[in-house]
Amino acid sequence: LYGFSGYGKTVAAAFAAARTGAIYIQAQSIWTQLSLLRAIAAELGIARVKRTGPEILEQIVEQLNRTPTDLIVDEMDHLARRGMVEILRDLHDATRSAILMIGEESLPSKLKEWERFDNRILVATPAQPASIADALKLRDHYCNRIRIADDLAALFAERCRAVTRRIVVNLQA
């Protein structure tokens, strides 16, 4: 899942993780390979994490094969930028866990750099801008104490250039 900032990808990912039991990690720009592996291990509940990357990867693979769990990786651009996508390929190949990757609008082109990784991607889905119908649903969700007219919610969608985060910020103001 890829797209512009503010389109609701992270909120959708957290919702999906909560509904499906998938583990969710949000990559950070300063992460190393060990940081990534430790984050995944922590989310899987591995209590005694080994010291080296290969050992931690082995623990994760064992846990995922024992208790199959899907993985959601948000801010995947950070991992691509730092050349860490092969770790996810290793996990996928060893476990067959589904991995949902979320990133910026250029994520699909960044991942093409790793052919063996890229050819495992089943679907690359662009996040969509918010529609007027989305703005009305957001209004109904976030505005419990006051009534905002349909035309005002539609105006928020238009003036916020259909960016979900901006619409929500305006509805909450």
C-alpha positions as CSV (number, residue, x, y, z in Angstrom):
1,L,0.0,0.0,0.0
2,Y,1.6,3.3,-1.1
3,G,0.6,6.8,-1.4
4,F,0.9,10.4,-0.4
5,S,1.2,11.5,3.2
6,G,-2.0,12.0,5.0
7,Y,-4.1,9.6,3.0
8,G,-4.8,7.4,6.0
9,K,-2.4,4.5,5.3
10,T,-1.1,4.2,8.9
11,V,-4.5,4.4,10.5
12,A,-5.7,1.7,8.1
13,A,-2.7,-0.5,8.9
14,A,-3.2,-0.2,12.6
15,F,-6.9,-1.0,12.2
16,A,-6.1,-4.0,10.0
17,A,-3.5,-5.2,12.6
18,A,-6.1,-4.9,15.4
19,R,-8.7,-6.8,13.4
20,T,-6.5,-9.6,12.0
21,G,-4.0,-10.1,14.8
22,A,-1.1,-9.3,12.4
23,I,1.9,-7.8,14.0
24,Y,2.6,-4.1,13.2
25,I,5.9,-2.3,13.2
26,Q,6.6,1.2,12.1
27,A,10.1,1.4,10.7
28,Q,12.2,4.4,11.8
29,S,14.8,6.3,9.7
30,I,17.7,5.4,12.0
31,W,17.0,1.7,12.3
32,T,19.7,-0.9,11.6
33,Q,19.2,-4.5,10.6
34,L,19.3,-5.4,14.3
35,S,16.8,-2.7,15.2
36,L,14.4,-4.1,12.6
37,L,14.8,-7.7,13.8
38,R,14.5,-6.7,17.5
39,A,11.3,-4.8,16.7
40,I,9.8,-7.8,15.0
41,A,10.9,-10.1,17.8
42,A,9.4,-7.8,20.4
43,E,6.0,-7.7,18.6
44,L,6.0,-11.5,18.3
45,G,6.5,-11.7,22.1
46,I,9.9,-13.3,22.0
47,A,11.2,-12.8,25.5
48,R,14.8,-13.8,25.3
49,V,16.1,-12.2,22.1
50,K,19.5,-13.6,21.0
51,R,22.4,-11.3,20.3
52,T,23.3,-11.5,16.6
53,G,21.2,-10.8,13.5
54,P,21.2,-14.3,12.2
55,E,20.2,-15.7,15.6
56,I,17.4,-13.3,16.0
57,L,16.2,-14.0,12.4
58,E,16.2,-17.7,13.3
59,Q,14.1,-17.0,16.4
60,I,11.6,-15.0,14.4
61,V,11.3,-17.7,11.7
62,E,10.8,-20.4,14.4
63,Q,8.1,-18.3,16.1
64,L,6.3,-17.5,12.8
65,N,6.4,-21.1,11.7
66,R,5.1,-22.2,15.2
67,T,2.4,-19.6,15.3
68,P,1.7,-18.2,11.7
69,T,1.2,-14.5,11.9
70,D,1.1,-11.9,9.2
71,L,3.4,-8.8,9.3
72,I,2.5,-5.2,8.6
73,V,5.5,-2.9,8.0
74,D,4.7,0.8,8.0
75,E,7.3,3.4,6.7
76,M,8.8,0.7,4.5
77,D,10.6,3.5,2.6
78,H,13.1,3.7,5.5
79,L,13.9,0.0,5.1
80,A,14.3,0.4,1.3
81,R,16.5,3.5,1.7
82,R,18.8,1.5,4.1
83,G,18.8,-1.6,1.9
84,M,17.1,-3.8,4.5
85,V,14.3,-5.3,2.2
86,E,16.2,-8.6,1.9
87,I,15.5,-9.3,5.6
88,L,11.8,-9.3,4.8
89,R,12.4,-11.5,1.8
90,D,14.2,-13.9,4.1
91,L,11.3,-13.9,6.5
92,H,8.7,-14.4,3.7
93,D,10.7,-17.3,2.1
94,A,11.2,-19.1,5.4
95,T,7.7,-18.7,6.8
96,R,5.3,-17.8,4.0
97,S,3.8,-15.2,6.2
98,A,2.0,-12.4,4.3
99,I,3.8,-9.1,4.6
100,L,1.9,-5.9,4.0
101,M,4.3,-3.0,3.3
102,I,3.2,0.6,3.6
103,G,5.1,3.5,2.2
104,E,5.2,6.8,0.3
105,E,4.1,7.2,-3.3
106,S,7.5,6.2,-4.7
107,L,7.7,2.9,-2.8
108,P,6.9,0.6,-5.7
109,S,9.7,2.1,-7.8
110,K,12.2,1.9,-4.9
111,L,11.5,-1.8,-4.4
112,K,12.2,-2.5,-8.1
113,E,15.9,-2.2,-7.2
114,W,15.7,-5.6,-5.5
115,E,14.4,-7.9,-8.3
116,R,14.2,-11.1,-6.1
117,F,12.1,-9.1,-3.6
118,D,10.0,-7.2,-6.1
119,N,8.9,-10.3,-8.0
120,R,7.3,-11.6,-4.8
121,I,4.9,-8.6,-4.5
122,L,1.4,-9.7,-5.4
123,V,-0.3,-6.4,-5.5
124,A,0.8,-2.8,-5.3
125,T,-2.2,-0.7,-4.3
126,P,-2.2,3.1,-4.3
127,A,-4.0,4.8,-1.4
128,Q,-6.8,7.0,-2.7
129,P,-7.6,10.6,-1.8
130,A,-10.6,11.1,0.4
131,S,-13.9,11.6,-1.4
132,I,-16.9,13.7,-0.3
133,A,-18.5,10.4,1.0
134,D,-15.3,9.8,3.0
135,A,-15.5,13.3,4.5
136,L,-19.1,12.6,5.5
137,K,-18.1,9.3,7.2
138,L,-15.2,11.1,8.9
139,R,-17.6,13.8,10.1
140,D,-20.0,11.2,11.5
141,H,-17.1,9.5,13.3
142,Y,-15.3,12.5,14.8
143,C,-18.1,15.0,15.4
144,N,-20.3,13.5,18.1
145,R,-21.1,16.7,20.0
146,I,-21.8,19.1,17.2
147,R,-23.6,18.8,13.9
148,I,-21.6,19.7,10.8
149,A,-23.7,20.1,7.6
150,D,-23.0,18.0,4.6
151,D,-21.9,21.0,2.5
152,L,-19.4,22.1,5.1
153,A,-17.9,18.6,5.3
154,A,-17.7,18.6,1.5
155,L,-15.9,22.0,1.7
156,F,-13.4,20.5,4.1
157,A,-12.7,17.7,1.6
158,E,-12.2,20.2,-1.2
159,R,-10.1,22.8,0.7
160,C,-8.0,20.1,2.3
161,R,-7.2,18.7,-1.2
162,A,-8.8,15.4,-0.3
163,V,-6.1,14.6,2.3
164,T,-7.7,12.5,5.0
165,R,-5.5,13.8,7.8
166,R,-6.2,17.4,7.0
167,I,-9.9,16.7,6.9
168,V,-9.8,15.1,10.3
169,V,-7.8,17.9,11.8
170,N,-10.4,20.4,10.6
171,L,-13.2,18.3,11.8
172,Q,-11.6,18.1,15.3
173,A,-10.8,21.8,15.5
